[in-house]
């Protein structure tokens, strides 16, 4: 039956559309990067909290922290480490 097929089919995860960030938000996110983390390292707990706050994906937070996106906006915040 159709109902049995629908119940057996895997459930699709509803995707939430991400919000587009602006330069100021990218700076805020970068400034909230845990200081004990070297560039290129981000943890799921830290990124998930900020992703929820800014309505973006966790990889967006990681990319900002790892200087892969919003580099021009966050450059003044970079440290030698």
Secondary structure by P-SEA (a helix, b strand, c coil): caaaaaaaccccccccbbbbbcaaaaaaaaaacccccccccccaaaaaaaaaaacccaaaaaaaaaccccccccccccccc
